[in-house]
Amino acid sequence: MTYWSQLINDLQDKEKGNMTQKEIGESVPCSQNYISDLKTGKKGKRVSHEIAKGLEKLHKQKISSAV
């Protein structure tokens, strides 16, 4: 499992972030398809700075507040 797929799994976990891929994509911003590809490992070796920071910020907001 990649770093990005772990972040997305946490955000989608019903007890943690409880977000859909579409909601994650709208928050980052990027497409739902791109989020799916990051989660499955099809993409992720070279993630843009904007998307990387967006995912990390969203993870920090949703998961840190849930703990």
Helices and strands as residue ranges (DSSP letters): H 3-12, H 21-27, H 32-40, H 49-66
